[in-house]
Amino acid sequence: MNTIDEIKNQLDIVDIISESVKLRRSGKNYTGFCPFHANTRTPAFVVFPETGTWRCFGECNEGGDVFRFVMKKEGVDFREALKMLANRAGIQLEPLTPQKIERNEREDYLRKLLEEAVIFYRHQLMNTDSGKKARAYLREKRGINPKTEEVWELGYATKSWDAVLNYLKNKGYPVKDMIEAGLLTEKQDGKVYDRFRHRVMFPIRNISGQMAGFGGRVLNPDDVPKFINSPQSILFNKSSILYGLDKARKSIRSSNQAVIVEGYFDVIVVHQEGFQNAVSPMGTALTEVQMRMLKRFTRNFVMALDPDAAGQKATLRGLEVARGALDHTSDPVFDSRGLLHHESRLQADLRVSTLPDELDPDEIVLRDPNDWEQIIKTAKPIIYHVLDSLTAGQDLDDPKVKSTIISQIFPLTMDISNIPERDAYRQQIARVLKVDERVLLDMVIPKTRKPKSRKKIQQTDNQPASTVSLLFNEYKKIDLVDQEILAYLSKLPESKYKIDRFLRSSGLNHLTVSDFTSTENQHLAKLIFDSLSQDDLDPVDYITLKVEEESILTEIDHSHPPAKPDEKKNSELRQLEETTRLVMQTRQLSINQQIKDFQFLQSSQNEENNGEQDTVLQKRLLDLIKRRGLLDRALSKPVNIK
């Protein structure tokens, strides 16, 4: 992943924009008044969290990503905006060295190798006699249907010591690469064997659906350990991956809630039964990196971990991690003696479900999906759960026990921003422990006034999050097409003139910087176009010089390298015509997305009655429809450039 994508993934565009624009949630998006022109009647400024973009449908009619917003708001160029956002994300900007380029290429190669392994394990499950037992286990014992098996790409690793080894060898992959990908284990004597044997296989993907590794569960109860994962590698770091997040992210955003369960089967079966906002930390304690990934989609969390003692401990650890990873605000308050101090408030709702009858989530939802839905709806606030856990089996008449419990639970009440709710929790704690509430305040407040405590919160907020990829959405598709166009133009910049002539002959506007969606692609397009308006250097030399001067742009050029044109198969004219068609296709995709955005704005303002604003929106919409019609006609014909 390149630095620009990493910054976009670690920063929430809603958080950035809401610092200067008052936003109101409208479904899965946010609306407000545009900060770039005078407008106090109808909110025509929209933020789209899923695509990481914003657009003003009013006077300025502008839009873009988080970089474009910062550039306009702060009056800076792309590089300055990049530095500002990198600093905010805690990311150090470095030139793309040959070593880093090699690492990126290595990651892509290993992902392809893992995809081959997915195909192999799927075949073993679905088409071999040895896979029958695994299929029976999944369907009869775990309640997983064939469609779910396919969606989650479940597989089977045979008992053989060299099945995947031989398969991948025949595909041309060296043994050392299989070892690096985590598919083989090497003994001290140098011999290698399959890491996963006689296990149900779970492909593990990162947030964008890219392969990272595997998990395997035993079929023979006597085998140990029950679960094993791929080893730590450049692709797989289990502390920064949440199983199922690639499939759950849309549901988490739309339901505004994430449910955290413990295992692979919990996630899969809960999704199968229609509750697709569940994810799992893969058998490890929840980490701050994982919580920071989730908070991009919601600030409401329910922990539904196993009801055994280990699960309870994991729940308490997870709650503490969540408190540290999520955002806080600082409110000025007066203590019981009338002294002013600041208390930290947690900007999230943390709850814990109580799982009945010693059942796991997958067992509950298979027994009755309505039970699962009710369990999640009635999840306890974090304070009540922790209070029950800390007081269970304790002598509450012992002053030392009371003091210990207070020191652990009372700071949680300071996270609550709603004053009546916070007071109710404190009163409940005082009743259970049989102490005066004022005593609780006096015990805890002096600790909260320590500068060290506030500094700790600040450090937590600035801690960098996981290296994860952008959501693969319509804007991402457009971005990939943009990069193919730029890759071609960077080699043959003069081709722009021929592309422009064809576009004008079809009644279309010539190619401009605004044709490119992301800010980094716009920046690179500007360099290419500038190369044609200067006379000091050959255009290609000019582009090369500028890219070297702005070393961060080499990441833009190499992060998603399109395949180089095959000169043996395609003539230069064919390449030019294909690139021209790509220009029209990316415009078509962009216009279709803008029309969808317009429709959202109109539906979100159906209660507003502003004739003047409606007229402006209708004109913009009609213009988009007209432009789409011209593109449709142009694309219905062959692209012939002479």
C-alpha positions as CSV (number, residue, x, y, z in Angstrom):
1,M,0.0,0.0,0.0
2,N,1.3,3.4,-0.8
3,T,1.5,6.3,1.6
4,I,-1.4,8.2,0.2
5,D,-3.8,5.2,0.5
6,E,-2.5,4.6,4.0
7,I,-3.3,8.2,5.0
8,K,-6.8,8.0,3.6
9,N,-7.5,4.8,5.4
10,Q,-6.2,6.0,8.8
11,L,-8.1,9.3,8.7
12,D,-11.9,9.5,8.8
13,I,-13.1,12.1,6.3
14,V,-16.1,12.8,8.4
15,D,-13.9,13.7,11.4
16,I,-11.7,16.0,9.2
17,I,-14.6,17.9,7.6
18,S,-16.7,18.1,10.8
19,E,-14.0,20.2,12.4
20,S,-15.0,23.1,10.1
21,V,-18.5,22.1,8.9
22,K,-21.5,21.3,11.1
23,L,-22.6,18.0,9.6
24,R,-25.9,16.2,10.1
25,R,-26.2,12.4,9.6
26,S,-28.6,11.5,6.8
27,G,-28.7,7.7,6.3
28,K,-25.2,6.5,5.7
29,N,-24.0,10.0,4.6
30,Y,-23.7,13.5,6.1
31,T,-25.0,16.8,4.9
32,G,-24.2,20.4,5.8
33,F,-23.6,23.9,4.5
34,C,-20.7,24.3,2.1
35,P,-17.8,26.2,3.7
36,F,-16.6,27.5,0.3
37,H,-19.5,29.8,-0.6
38,A,-22.3,31.7,1.2
39,N,-25.2,29.4,1.8
40,T,-27.5,29.4,4.9
41,R,-30.8,28.2,3.4
42,T,-30.4,24.7,2.1
43,P,-27.5,22.3,3.0
44,A,-26.2,21.2,-0.3
45,F,-22.8,19.9,0.9
46,V,-22.6,16.1,1.2
47,V,-19.9,13.9,2.7
48,F,-19.9,10.2,1.5
49,P,-17.9,8.2,4.1
50,E,-18.0,4.9,2.2
51,T,-16.2,6.5,-0.8
52,G,-14.2,8.9,1.2
53,T,-15.4,11.8,-0.8
54,W,-17.4,15.1,-0.6
55,R,-19.3,17.2,-3.0
56,C,-21.1,20.6,-3.0
57,F,-24.2,20.6,-5.2
58,G,-24.6,24.3,-4.7
59,E,-22.9,27.3,-6.1
60,C,-19.3,26.1,-6.2
61,N,-20.2,22.6,-7.6
62,E,-16.9,21.2,-6.4
63,G,-15.9,17.9,-4.8
64,G,-13.1,15.5,-4.2
65,D,-11.4,13.5,-1.5
66,V,-9.9,14.5,1.9
67,F,-6.8,15.9,0.2
68,R,-8.9,18.2,-2.0
69,F,-10.9,19.4,1.0
70,V,-7.8,20.4,2.9
71,M,-6.3,22.1,-0.1
72,K,-9.4,24.3,-0.6
73,K,-9.9,24.9,3.1
74,E,-6.3,25.8,4.0
75,G,-5.3,27.3,0.6
76,V,-2.4,24.9,0.1
77,D,-1.1,22.7,-2.7
78,F,-1.2,18.9,-2.8
79,R,2.2,18.4,-1.2
80,E,1.4,20.7,1.7
81,A,-2.0,18.9,2.2
82,L,-0.1,15.6,2.1
83,K,2.3,16.7,4.8
84,M,-0.5,18.1,7.0
85,L,-2.6,14.9,6.8
86,A,0.4,12.6,7.1
87,N,1.4,14.4,10.3
88,R,-2.2,14.0,11.6
89,A,-2.2,10.3,10.8
90,G,1.2,9.8,12.4
91,I,2.8,8.7,9.2
92,Q,6.3,9.7,8.2
93,L,6.6,10.7,4.6
94,E,9.5,9.0,2.9
95,P,10.6,8.8,-0.8
96,L,9.7,5.6,-2.5
97,T,13.0,3.8,-2.5
98,P,13.9,0.9,-4.7
99,Q,13.6,-1.3,-1.6
100,K,10.1,-0.1,-1.0
101,I,9.1,-0.6,-4.6
102,E,10.5,-4.2,-4.4
103,R,8.5,-4.8,-1.2
104,N,5.3,-3.7,-2.9
105,E,5.9,-5.9,-5.8
106,R,6.8,-8.8,-3.4
107,E,3.5,-8.3,-1.6
108,D,1.5,-8.5,-4.8
109,Y,3.3,-11.6,-5.8
110,L,2.7,-13.4,-2.5
111,R,-1.0,-12.4,-2.6
112,K,-1.3,-14.2,-6.0
113,L,0.4,-17.2,-4.5
114,L,-2.2,-17.3,-1.7
115,E,-5.0,-16.9,-4.2
116,E,-3.7,-20.1,-5.8
117,A,-3.9,-21.8,-2.5
118,V,-7.5,-20.7,-2.0
119,I,-8.4,-22.4,-5.3
120,F,-6.5,-25.5,-4.2
121,Y,-8.2,-25.8,-0.8
122,R,-11.6,-25.1,-2.3
123,H,-11.1,-27.9,-4.8
124,Q,-10.1,-30.3,-2.0
125,L,-13.3,-29.5,-0.1
126,M,-15.7,-29.6,-3.0
127,N,-14.4,-32.2,-5.4
128,T,-12.5,-34.9,-3.6
129,D,-13.4,-37.9,-1.5
130,S,-11.1,-36.7,1.3
131,G,-13.1,-33.5,1.5
132,K,-16.4,-35.3,2.2
133,K,-15.8,-35.4,5.9
134,A,-15.0,-31.7,6.0
135,R,-18.2,-30.9,4.0
136,A,-20.2,-33.0,6.4
137,Y,-18.6,-31.3,9.4
138,L,-19.4,-27.8,8.0
139,R,-23.0,-28.6,7.0
140,E,-24.1,-31.0,9.7
141,K,-22.2,-29.9,12.7
142,R,-21.7,-26.2,12.1
143,G,-24.9,-25.4,10.1
144,I,-23.1,-23.8,7.2
145,N,-24.9,-24.0,3.9
146,P,-23.2,-24.4,0.5
147,K,-23.8,-20.8,-0.5
148,T,-22.0,-19.6,2.6
149,E,-19.1,-22.0,1.9
150,E,-18.7,-20.3,-1.5
151,V,-19.1,-16.7,-0.2
152,W,-16.4,-17.3,2.5
153,E,-14.3,-19.5,0.2
154,L,-14.0,-22.2,2.8
155,G,-11.6,-25.1,1.9
156,Y,-10.0,-28.2,3.2
157,A,-6.3,-29.1,3.7
158,T,-5.8,-32.8,3.3
159,K,-3.8,-35.1,5.6
160,S,-0.9,-35.1,3.2
161,W,2.4,-33.6,4.2
162,D,3.1,-32.2,0.7
163,A,-0.3,-31.7,-1.1
164,V,-0.1,-27.9,-1.4
165,L,3.6,-28.1,-1.8
166,N,3.3,-30.2,-5.0
167,Y,0.4,-28.3,-6.3
168,L,2.1,-24.9,-6.1
169,K,5.4,-26.4,-7.4
170,N,3.5,-27.4,-10.5
171,K,2.3,-23.9,-10.8
172,G,5.9,-22.7,-10.9
173,Y,6.2,-21.2,-7.4
174,P,9.5,-21.8,-5.6
175,V,9.5,-23.4,-2.1
176,K,11.0,-20.3,-0.5
177,D,8.0,-18.3,-1.6
178,M,5.6,-20.8,-0.2
179,I,7.4,-20.6,3.1
180,E,7.3,-16.8,3.1
181,A,3.6,-16.9,2.4
182,G,3.1,-19.2,5.4
183,L,1.9,-22.2,3.6
184,L,4.9,-24.4,4.4
185,T,6.9,-25.1,7.6
186,E,10.6,-25.7,7.5
187,K,12.4,-28.0,9.9
188,Q,15.8,-27.5,11.3
189,D,17.2,-30.0,8.9
190,G,15.9,-28.0,5.9
191,K,13.0,-30.3,5.1
192,V,9.6,-28.7,4.4
193,Y,6.0,-29.8,4.8
194,D,2.5,-28.4,4.5
195,R,1.7,-26.1,7.5
196,F,-2.0,-26.9,7.3
197,R,-3.1,-30.6,7.3
198,H,-6.5,-32.2,7.8
199,R,-8.1,-28.9,8.6
200,V,-11.0,-26.7,7.5
201,M,-9.4,-23.7,5.9
202,F,-10.5,-20.1,6.3
203,P,-9.0,-17.5,3.9
204,I,-8.2,-14.4,5.8
205,R,-8.5,-11.1,3.9
206,N,-7.7,-7.5,4.8
207,I,-10.3,-4.7,4.8
208,S,-10.2,-4.4,1.0
209,G,-10.5,-8.1,0.3
210,Q,-6.9,-8.8,-0.4
211,M,-5.5,-12.1,0.7
212,A,-3.4,-11.9,3.9
213,G,-3.2,-15.5,5.2
214,F,-5.2,-18.5,6.4
215,G,-6.7,-20.0,9.5
216,G,-7.2,-23.7,9.9
217,R,-9.5,-25.7,12.3
218,V,-8.9,-29.3,13.1
219,L,-11.4,-32.0,12.1
220,N,-9.9,-34.6,14.4
221,P,-10.7,-33.7,18.1
222,D,-7.4,-35.2,19.2
223,D,-5.3,-32.9,17.0
224,V,-3.8,-29.9,18.5
225,P,-3.9,-27.0,18.5
226,K,-7.6,-26.5,17.6
227,F,-6.9,-23.4,15.5
228,I,-3.7,-22.3,13.8
229,N,-3.2,-19.2,11.7
230,S,-0.6,-18.2,9.1
231,P,2.7,-17.0,10.7
232,Q,3.6,-13.4,11.0
233,S,4.7,-12.1,7.6
234,I,4.7,-8.9,5.4
235,L,1.1,-9.8,4.5
236,F,-0.2,-11.2,7.8
237,N,-0.3,-9.4,11.1
238,K,-3.2,-10.8,13.1
239,S,-3.2,-7.9,15.5
240,S,-4.1,-5.5,12.7
241,I,-6.7,-7.7,10.8
242,L,-10.3,-8.3,11.8
243,Y,-11.8,-11.4,10.3
244,G,-14.8,-10.6,8.2
245,L,-14.4,-6.8,8.1
246,D,-14.1,-6.9,4.3
247,K,-17.6,-8.3,4.2
248,A,-19.1,-6.5,7.2
249,R,-18.0,-2.9,6.6
250,K,-21.1,-1.9,4.6
251,S,-23.5,-3.4,7.1
252,I,-21.6,-1.9,10.0
253,R,-21.9,1.5,8.4
254,S,-25.6,1.2,7.5
255,S,-26.6,-0.3,10.9
256,N,-24.2,2.1,12.7
257,Q,-23.1,-0.8,14.9
258,A,-20.3,-3.3,15.0
259,V,-20.7,-6.7,16.9
260,I,-17.4,-8.2,18.0
261,V,-17.4,-12.0,18.4
262,E,-14.6,-14.5,19.0
263,G,-14.1,-17.0,16.2
264,Y,-14.3,-17.7,12.5
265,F,-17.5,-19.8,12.8
266,D,-19.2,-17.1,14.9
267,V,-18.6,-14.5,12.2
268,I,-19.6,-16.8,9.3
269,V,-22.8,-18.2,10.8
270,V,-24.0,-14.9,12.2
271,H,-23.5,-13.4,8.7
272,Q,-25.3,-16.4,7.1
273,E,-28.4,-15.8,9.3
274,G,-28.7,-12.1,8.2
275,F,-26.6,-10.2,10.8
276,Q,-23.7,-9.0,8.7
277,N,-22.1,-6.5,11.0
278,A,-20.1,-9.1,13.0
279,V,-16.3,-9.3,13.0
280,S,-13.7,-11.2,15.0
281,P,-10.2,-10.5,16.2
282,M,-9.2,-14.1,15.4
283,G,-8.7,-15.6,18.8
284,T,-6.4,-12.8,20.0
285,A,-7.1,-10.0,22.4
286,L,-8.7,-7.0,20.7
287,T,-6.1,-4.4,19.8
288,E,-6.1,-0.6,19.5
289,V,-5.3,-1.0,15.8
290,Q,-8.4,-3.1,15.3
291,M,-10.6,-0.7,17.2
292,R,-9.3,2.2,15.1
293,M,-10.2,0.4,12.0
294,L,-13.7,-0.2,13.2
295,K,-14.3,3.4,14.3
296,R,-14.1,4.5,10.7
297,F,-17.5,2.9,10.2
298,T,-19.3,3.4,13.6
299,R,-18.9,4.5,17.2
300,N,-21.3,1.9,18.5
301,F,-19.8,-1.4,19.6
302,V,-21.3,-4.6,21.2
303,M,-18.9,-7.2,22.5
304,A,-20.4,-10.7,22.3
305,L,-17.5,-12.9,23.3
306,D,-17.8,-16.4,24.7
307,P,-19.4,-16.7,28.2
308,D,-16.6,-18.8,29.7
309,A,-13.9,-17.4,32.0
310,A,-11.5,-16.8,29.2
311,G,-14.1,-15.0,27.3
312,Q,-15.0,-12.8,30.2
313,K,-11.3,-11.8,30.6
314,A,-11.1,-11.1,26.9
315,T,-14.1,-8.9,27.2
316,L,-12.6,-6.8,30.0
317,R,-9.3,-6.5,28.1
318,G,-11.2,-5.5,25.0
319,L,-13.2,-2.9,26.8
320,E,-10.1,-1.3,28.2
321,V,-8.4,-1.4,24.7
322,A,-11.5,0.2,23.2
323,R,-11.5,3.0,25.7
324,G,-7.9,3.7,24.9
325,A,-8.3,3.6,21.1
326,L,-11.5,5.6,20.7
327,D,-11.7,9.4,20.6
328,H,-12.2,11.5,23.7
329,T,-13.2,15.0,24.4
330,S,-12.3,17.1,27.4
331,D,-15.1,18.8,29.3
332,P,-14.7,21.4,32.1
333,V,-16.6,20.4,35.3
334,F,-16.8,21.3,39.0
335,D,-16.0,18.7,41.7
336,S,-17.8,18.3,45.0
337,R,-15.7,21.1,46.5
338,G,-16.5,23.5,43.7
339,L,-13.0,23.3,42.1
340,L,-12.8,23.3,38.3
341,H,-11.1,20.4,36.5
342,H,-11.4,18.6,33.1
343,E,-12.9,15.2,32.6
344,S,-12.4,13.1,29.5
345,R,-15.5,11.9,27.6
346,L,-15.6,8.9,25.4
347,Q,-17.1,9.5,22.0
348,A,-18.5,6.0,21.6
349,D,-21.1,3.6,23.0
350,L,-19.6,0.4,24.3
351,R,-21.9,-2.4,25.3
352,V,-21.5,-6.1,26.3
353,S,-24.0,-8.9,25.5
354,T,-24.7,-11.7,27.9
355,L,-24.7,-15.1,26.1
356,P,-27.1,-17.6,27.6
357,D,-26.8,-21.3,28.3
358,E,-23.0,-21.4,27.8
359,L,-23.6,-21.1,24.1
360,D,-21.4,-19.5,21.5
361,P,-22.8,-16.9,19.0
362,D,-23.0,-19.3,16.1
363,E,-25.0,-21.8,18.3
364,I,-27.4,-19.1,19.4
365,V,-28.2,-17.7,16.0
366,L,-28.7,-21.1,14.5
367,R,-31.1,-22.0,17.4
368,D,-33.2,-18.9,16.8
369,P,-32.1,-15.8,14.9
370,N,-34.6,-13.8,17.0
371,D,-32.7,-14.7,20.1
372,W,-29.5,-13.3,18.7
373,E,-31.2,-10.1,17.6
374,Q,-32.7,-9.6,21.1
375,I,-29.4,-10.4,22.8
376,I,-27.6,-7.6,20.8
377,K,-30.5,-5.2,21.4
378,T,-30.4,-5.7,25.2
379,A,-26.6,-5.6,25.5
380,K,-25.5,-4.0,28.8
381,P,-23.7,-0.7,29.0
382,I,-20.0,-1.2,29.7
383,I,-20.3,0.0,33.3
384,Y,-23.0,-2.5,34.3
385,H,-21.1,-5.4,32.8
386,V,-17.8,-4.4,34.5
387,L,-19.6,-3.8,37.8
388,D,-21.2,-7.3,37.7
389,S,-17.8,-8.9,36.8
390,L,-15.8,-7.1,39.5
391,T,-18.4,-7.7,42.3
392,A,-19.1,-11.4,41.5
393,G,-17.9,-13.5,44.5
394,Q,-16.4,-10.5,46.4
395,D,-16.9,-9.5,50.0
396,L,-18.5,-6.1,49.5
397,D,-18.3,-5.4,53.2
398,D,-14.5,-5.3,53.0
399,P,-13.3,-1.7,52.6
400,K,-10.2,-2.7,50.6
401,V,-12.4,-4.7,48.2
402,K,-14.6,-1.6,47.8
403,S,-11.6,0.6,47.2
404,T,-10.2,-1.8,44.5
405,I,-13.5,-2.0,42.7
406,I,-14.0,1.8,42.8
407,S,-10.6,2.4,41.3
408,Q,-11.3,0.1,38.4
409,I,-14.8,1.0,37.5
410,F,-15.4,4.6,38.5
411,P,-13.1,6.1,35.8
412,L,-15.4,4.5,33.3
413,T,-18.2,6.8,34.3
414,M,-16.1,9.8,33.3
415,D,-16.3,8.6,29.7
416,I,-20.1,9.2,29.7
417,S,-20.9,12.5,28.0
418,N,-24.6,12.5,28.9
419,I,-24.9,14.0,32.4
420,P,-28.1,12.3,33.7
421,E,-26.8,9.0,32.3
422,R,-23.5,9.4,34.0
423,D,-25.1,10.3,37.4
424,A,-27.4,7.3,37.1
425,Y,-24.4,5.0,36.7
426,R,-22.6,6.6,39.6
427,Q,-25.6,6.2,41.9
428,Q,-25.9,2.5,40.9
429,I,-22.2,2.0,41.8
430,A,-22.7,3.7,45.1
431,R,-25.8,1.6,45.9
432,V,-24.1,-1.7,45.1
433,L,-21.0,-0.9,47.1
434,K,-23.0,0.8,49.9
435,V,-20.9,4.0,49.8
436,D,-21.7,7.7,49.6
437,E,-21.5,9.0,46.0
438,R,-19.5,12.0,47.2
439,V,-16.9,9.7,48.6
440,L,-16.5,8.2,45.1
441,L,-15.9,11.6,43.6
442,D,-13.3,12.6,46.1
443,M,-11.5,9.3,45.6
444,V,-11.2,9.5,41.8
445,I,-11.2,13.2,40.7
446,P,-7.7,14.0,42.0
447,K,-6.3,11.3,39.8
448,T,-8.1,12.7,36.7
449,R,-6.4,16.1,37.3
450,K,-3.0,14.7,36.7
451,P,-1.4,16.1,33.5
452,K,0.0,12.6,32.8
453,S,-3.5,11.2,32.4
454,R,-4.5,13.8,29.8
455,K,-1.2,13.4,28.0
456,K,-1.8,9.7,27.8
457,I,-5.1,10.3,26.0
458,Q,-3.5,12.7,23.6
459,Q,-0.8,10.1,22.7
460,T,-3.4,7.4,22.2
461,D,-5.4,9.6,19.8
462,N,-2.2,10.3,17.7
463,Q,-1.1,6.7,17.5
464,P,-1.0,5.5,14.0
465,A,-3.6,2.9,13.0
466,S,-3.3,-0.2,10.9
467,T,-2.0,-0.3,7.3
468,V,-5.2,-1.1,5.5
469,S,-6.4,-0.6,2.0
470,L,-9.2,1.7,0.6
471,L,-12.7,0.4,0.2
472,F,-13.1,-1.0,-3.3
473,N,-16.1,1.0,-4.5
474,E,-17.2,2.9,-7.5
475,Y,-14.7,5.7,-6.9
476,K,-11.9,3.1,-6.5
477,K,-12.9,1.6,-9.9
478,I,-12.7,5.1,-11.5
479,D,-9.3,5.6,-9.8
480,L,-7.9,2.4,-11.3
481,V,-9.0,3.5,-14.8
482,D,-7.6,6.9,-14.2
483,Q,-4.2,5.4,-13.5
484,E,-4.2,3.4,-16.7
485,I,-4.8,6.6,-18.6
486,L,-2.1,8.4,-16.7
487,A,0.4,5.6,-17.2
488,Y,-0.2,5.9,-21.0
489,L,0.0,9.7,-21.1
490,S,3.2,9.8,-19.0
491,K,4.9,7.8,-21.7
492,L,3.3,9.6,-24.7
493,P,2.1,13.0,-23.4
494,E,1.6,14.4,-27.0
495,S,-1.2,11.9,-27.4
496,K,-3.4,14.2,-25.4
497,Y,-3.8,16.4,-28.6
498,K,-5.2,13.5,-30.6
499,I,-7.5,12.4,-27.7
500,D,-8.8,16.0,-27.5
501,R,-9.5,16.2,-31.2
502,F,-11.5,13.0,-31.1
503,L,-13.5,14.1,-28.0
504,R,-14.4,17.4,-29.6
505,S,-15.5,15.6,-32.8
506,S,-17.9,13.6,-30.7
507,G,-19.3,16.8,-29.0
508,L,-17.4,16.2,-25.8
509,N,-15.1,18.5,-23.8
510,H,-11.3,18.0,-24.1
511,L,-9.4,16.2,-21.4
512,T,-8.7,18.2,-18.3
513,V,-7.4,17.8,-14.8
514,S,-10.9,17.6,-13.4
515,D,-11.5,14.4,-15.4
516,F,-9.5,12.6,-12.7
517,T,-11.1,11.8,-9.4
518,S,-8.5,11.5,-6.7
519,T,-6.3,14.5,-5.8
520,E,-3.1,12.6,-6.4
521,N,-4.2,11.6,-9.9
522,Q,-5.2,15.2,-10.6
523,H,-1.7,16.3,-9.4
524,L,0.0,13.9,-11.7
525,A,-2.3,14.8,-14.6
526,K,-1.3,18.5,-14.1
527,L,2.4,17.6,-14.4
528,I,1.7,15.8,-17.7
529,F,-0.4,18.7,-19.1
530,D,2.2,21.2,-17.9
531,S,4.9,19.3,-19.8
532,L,3.1,20.2,-23.0
533,S,3.0,23.9,-22.3
534,Q,6.7,24.4,-21.6
535,D,9.5,24.5,-24.2
536,D,12.6,23.9,-22.0
537,L,12.6,20.1,-22.0
538,D,11.1,17.2,-23.9
539,P,7.7,16.5,-22.3
540,V,8.8,13.0,-21.1
541,D,12.0,14.4,-19.6
542,Y,10.0,17.2,-17.9
543,I,7.6,14.6,-16.3
544,T,10.5,12.4,-15.2
545,L,12.3,15.4,-13.6
546,K,9.2,16.6,-11.8
547,V,8.4,13.2,-10.5
548,E,11.9,12.8,-9.2
549,E,11.7,16.2,-7.5
550,E,8.4,15.2,-5.9
551,S,9.5,11.8,-4.9
552,I,6.3,11.0,-3.2
553,L,4.7,10.9,-6.6
554,T,6.7,7.9,-7.6
555,E,4.3,6.1,-5.2
556,I,1.4,7.3,-7.2
557,D,3.0,6.0,-10.4
558,H,4.0,2.6,-9.0
559,S,1.4,1.8,-6.3
560,H,-1.1,0.2,-8.8
561,P,1.1,-0.2,-11.8
562,P,-1.1,-1.0,-14.9
563,A,0.2,-3.6,-17.3
564,K,2.5,-2.1,-19.9
565,P,1.1,-2.1,-23.4
566,D,2.2,-5.2,-25.3
567,E,3.8,-3.7,-28.4
568,K,3.9,-7.0,-30.1
569,K,0.1,-7.3,-30.0
570,N,-1.1,-3.8,-30.1
571,S,0.0,-1.0,-32.4
572,E,0.5,2.5,-31.1
573,L,-2.8,3.5,-32.8
574,R,-4.6,0.7,-31.0
575,Q,-3.2,1.8,-27.7
576,L,-4.3,5.4,-28.4
577,E,-7.8,4.3,-29.3
578,E,-8.1,2.1,-26.2
579,T,-6.9,5.0,-24.0
580,T,-9.4,7.4,-25.6
581,R,-12.2,4.9,-24.9
582,L,-10.9,4.6,-21.2
583,V,-11.2,8.4,-21.0
584,M,-14.9,8.3,-22.0
585,Q,-15.6,5.2,-19.8
586,T,-14.2,6.9,-16.7
587,R,-16.3,10.0,-17.5
588,Q,-19.3,7.8,-17.8
589,L,-18.6,6.1,-14.4
590,S,-18.0,9.4,-12.8
591,I,-21.2,10.9,-14.1
592,N,-23.3,7.9,-13.1
593,Q,-21.9,8.2,-9.6
594,Q,-22.6,12.0,-9.5
595,I,-26.2,11.3,-10.6
596,K,-26.6,8.8,-7.7
597,D,-25.2,11.5,-5.4
598,F,-27.7,14.0,-6.7
599,Q,-30.5,11.5,-6.1
600,F,-29.4,11.1,-2.5
601,L,-29.3,14.8,-1.9
602,Q,-32.8,15.2,-3.3
603,S,-34.2,12.4,-1.2
604,S,-32.5,13.7,2.0
605,Q,-34.0,17.2,1.4
606,N,-37.5,16.0,0.5
607,E,-38.8,17.8,3.6
608,E,-37.2,21.1,2.5
609,N,-39.0,23.5,0.2
610,N,-36.6,25.8,-1.5
611,G,-37.7,26.5,-5.0
612,E,-34.5,28.4,-5.9
613,Q,-32.2,25.6,-4.7
614,D,-34.4,23.0,-6.4
615,T,-34.0,24.8,-9.7
616,V,-30.2,24.9,-9.4
617,L,-30.1,21.2,-8.6
618,Q,-32.4,20.3,-11.5
619,K,-30.3,22.3,-14.0
620,R,-27.1,20.4,-12.7
621,L,-28.9,17.1,-13.0
622,L,-30.1,17.8,-16.5
623,D,-26.6,18.8,-17.5
624,L,-25.2,15.5,-16.2
625,I,-27.9,13.5,-18.0
626,K,-27.1,15.4,-21.3
627,R,-23.4,14.7,-20.9
628,R,-24.1,11.1,-20.2
629,G,-26.2,10.8,-23.3
630,L,-23.3,12.2,-25.4
631,L,-20.9,9.7,-23.9
632,D,-23.3,6.8,-24.4
633,R,-23.6,7.6,-28.1
634,A,-19.8,8.0,-28.5
635,L,-19.1,4.7,-26.7
636,S,-21.7,2.9,-28.8
637,K,-19.4,3.4,-31.8
638,P,-15.9,2.2,-32.5
639,V,-13.1,4.7,-31.6
640,N,-11.4,5.5,-34.9
641,I,-8.5,8.0,-34.7
642,K,-6.7,8.9,-37.9
